[in-house]
């Protein structure tokens, strides 16, 4: 069996957050796949402030069944999915890196191996996506893809496999990855999608903030919306000007208050909306440019049987 296994070094980064009932079955299936198909691999579990027995059960399982090194990154406090996974990605040394954002394996475990086979056919990023998408997720990705300008369309996924070249490329573009899969799609490298029957698990992290950050960073939605609002307000102002001239020319008396308030209200609403978008961009620039500490790690454990 060992002679038939792949020699590329594989890293599997797994996000942990209060999933005590799922952690052992997930790692058992994951290790079974990796042990069957790969000669060298490592496991990296990112403990993002678990408050239950998730990490304890993982340690117990590792003491009984672990066949390759397991690294547990214990974050100092709960910092969210993207930040925690970035910490795990920094710790990974594999030629290919699996990223598992959830412990729910609602797909056939063999899809893990299929993703690697797909990557070997010439793709640096392979994502596994369900064939059923939630309504809000579908609407967000439709908006994102419309403004991203990328040939690769984003959608809800359950895990992804990225090559070392893809990891190096996205970090060469940006020091931080506030939305990893958008960064991979914008890297210019070949991406592929594997589909399975089912749906993705619900995620309770700050999805709205992440959605706004990704739209601002990886699309031109803010610019186009601001431009459209500016042109709309300009048109409204010109119409008000023409209306004023016409009323003055024909000599029809007008009260003036309603028209004035309408123009002022619409103009101020548009201005404040544009300022909101500008503030969002400024906030992102401050965070990405001046915040040197990307994440905080309390300690690192290395377990080996």
N, C-alpha and C positions, 0 to 999 in steps of 0.2 A: 504493500500500500504506500509506503513512504516513497518508493521510487516513482510512483505515479502522481505524487502531489506536486503542486506548484511551488517553486522556490522563491518567488517574490515575497518579500516581507510584508505582512498585512497588519494594520492597526484597526481595532474596532473601538470607537469612542461611543460610550453609552451614557445617556443623561438619566440621573436618578432624582426622583422627587416623590416621596411618600407613596411608593408602590410595593409595599411589603409582600402582597399576595402574588405579585407577578415577577419579582426579580429573579427567583431561582428557576422557574420554568423558562424564562427568557434566556438567561445565561446558559442553561443546559442545552437548549436548542441551538443557540448561537455557537457555542463551543463545539457541539457535534458537527455542525457544518464546517467550521474552520479546521477542526482536527481532521476531518475526512479529506478536505481538498487542499490544505496548505501545510507545508512543512514548518514554516516559521511564522508566528503571529504573536500579537500582544493584545491584551484587553485593558482598556482604560475606562473606568467608571467615574463619572463626575457627580459627586454628592453635593447637590445644590440645596443645602440646608434641610436635609430630610429630618422630619420630626418623629417618624415611626421606626419600625424595626428593619427597614429596607437594607441599610448598610450592615447591620448585625447579621441578618440572614445571608447576605452576600458573603461575609467573612466566613460564616459557618460552612456554606457550600464550597467556598474556595479551599478550606482546610480538608474537605473530604474528596473533592472531585477535580480540583484545578490541575490542568496538565501543562499550561503555559503561564508566563508571568501575568499577574493582574495588578494594575496600578489604580489606587483609589485616590482621586483628588477631592479633598474635603474643602469646599469653599468656606470662607470665613463667615459669610452670611448669604442668604438667598439673593442671588443676583440676576436671575432670569435665564431663560433657555439659551439665548444667543451668546451672552457673556460666558456662561458656564461651558458651553460647547467650544467656544474659542479657546478657553483654557485647556480643555482636553485636546483640541487640535494642535496647540502649541507643544503639548507633551508627546504627541504621536510621532514616531520615527519611521513608519512604514512606507514602502513604495506606493501602496494604495491604502486609503483610509476609508473605513465605513463609518458613517455618522448615523446613529440611532437616536432620534429625539424622543422616543417613547418606548416603554417596555411592553406595549401591547402588540403582539405578533398576530395580526389579523390576516396574515397572508401565509402562503406555504413557505416553510423555511428554506426550501430549495431555491427560492427567488434570490437569496443571498449569493449563491453560487452563480446563478444566471446573470446577475449584475456584473460579476467579475468577468465572465465570458464575454459579455457585451463590451466591457471596457477594453478587452484585448483585441476587439475587432476595429479599434481606432477611435474610441471615445474617452475623453479625460474625465467626464462627469456623467454618471448614470444614476438616474433617480427612479424609485419605485413608487408608482402613483395608483391610487384606487380608481375604479371606473365610475364611482359615484362621488360627486362633489356637493358639499353643502351650499345652499343658496347664497349666503353672504360671502363665502370663500370664492365661489364662482364669479360673483359680481366684482370682488376686489381684484382677482387675477385678470379679469377682462379689462378693467381699468388700467391695471399695471401694464399689461402686455400692449395695450393701445398706445401708451406713451413711452415705453421702454426703448423702442427702436432695436431690440435684440431679435435675431432670427429664431431664438429658442424661447418658447412660451412657458411661463411658469404656471404651476398648478399645485394643488395640495399633494404632498408626498409623505411617505412613512419612513423612508431612509434613503440615503444616497451613498454612492461610492465615488471617491475623487482620487485622482492620481496625484503623486507628489508634484508633478509639473503644475497641476491646477492649483494646488495649495500655494506653491511658490509664486505663481502668477498673481493670484488675488492679493497676497501680502505685498507684492511689489507695487501693486496699484494703490493699496490703502493699508495703513498700519492697523486699522480696526475693521472688523466685519460686523456691522450692526444687523445685517441680514444675509446670511451666508449663501443661500441658494440664489439670491439675486446677484451677489458678487460673482458666483460661478458662471451664471448665465451671461454676465457682462464681461467676462474675462476674454472672450474671443476664441475660446477653445471649444472643441466639438462636444456636444451634449446629446444624450439619448435618454429615452423614457421607457421603462418597462411597466406594463399595466397588469393589475390583478383584479379579480372580482371582489368587491367589498367597498368599505368606506374607511376614512382615516379616523383615528380616535380624537375626541374633543380635547382641546388644549386650553388651559386656564391662565396662561401667561398674558402679559400686557399686549394683546394682539392689536388694539387700536393704535397705541403708540408706535409699535413696530411697523404697522402698515403705513402710518404717516411718515416715519423715518425712511422707509424703503422707497416710497413715492418721491420724497424730496431728494434722496441721494442717487437713485438708480433710474429715474425717469425725468422727463422734462414737463411733467404735469403741472408743477407750480408755475413755470414760466408761461406755458400756454394758457392756463386758467387766468393768470394775471393779465396777459396780453388781451385775452378775450374780454375780460371785465373792463380794462382800460378803453378798448375800442367801443364797447357798449356804452360806457359813460360819456365818451366823446360824442358818439352819435346822439345820445340823449341830450347833451348840452347843445349840440348844433340844432336839433329839432326845437328845443326851447327857444333858441335864438331866432330861428326862422319864424316860430309862432309869435314871438314878441314883435318882430318887425312887421309881420302881416297884420296883427292887431293894431299896431300903431298906424299902418298905412290906411286901413279901412276906417279907422276911427271908432271902432266898436269899444265901448267901455268894458273893462275887466276888473274883477276884484283883486286879482293878483296873488292873493294869499295862498290859494290852493295850488296853483302852478309853482309858486316859489317853494313851498314846502315839499311838493312832490320831487322837484329837481334836487333840492338840498338833501332830502332823505335818501333818495336813490344814490346820489353822488357820495354822500358820507358812508352809506352802507358798503358800496363798492370799495371805497378808499380803505375802510377799516378791514375789509376782507383781504385786500392786497397787503395791508400791513401785517395781518395775521400770518400770511404766507411768508412774508419777509422775515418776521420774527422767528418763524420755525426754521428757516434757513440759517439765520444768525445763531440760533441756539445750537443747531447741529455743527456749525463751523467752530463754535467755542468748544463744544464737547470733543470733537474729533481732532482739533488742532492743539488745544492746551491741556487736555486731560491726559497726563502721561501714564497713570496707573490704570491699565485696561481692566484688571480684575484683581481680586484679593484671594489668596489661597492660605488656608489655615495650616495645612500640613499634607504631606504626601506619604502614603503607605505603599510598600511594594510587597506583595504576597507571592510566594512561590513554594510549590509543594516539594 
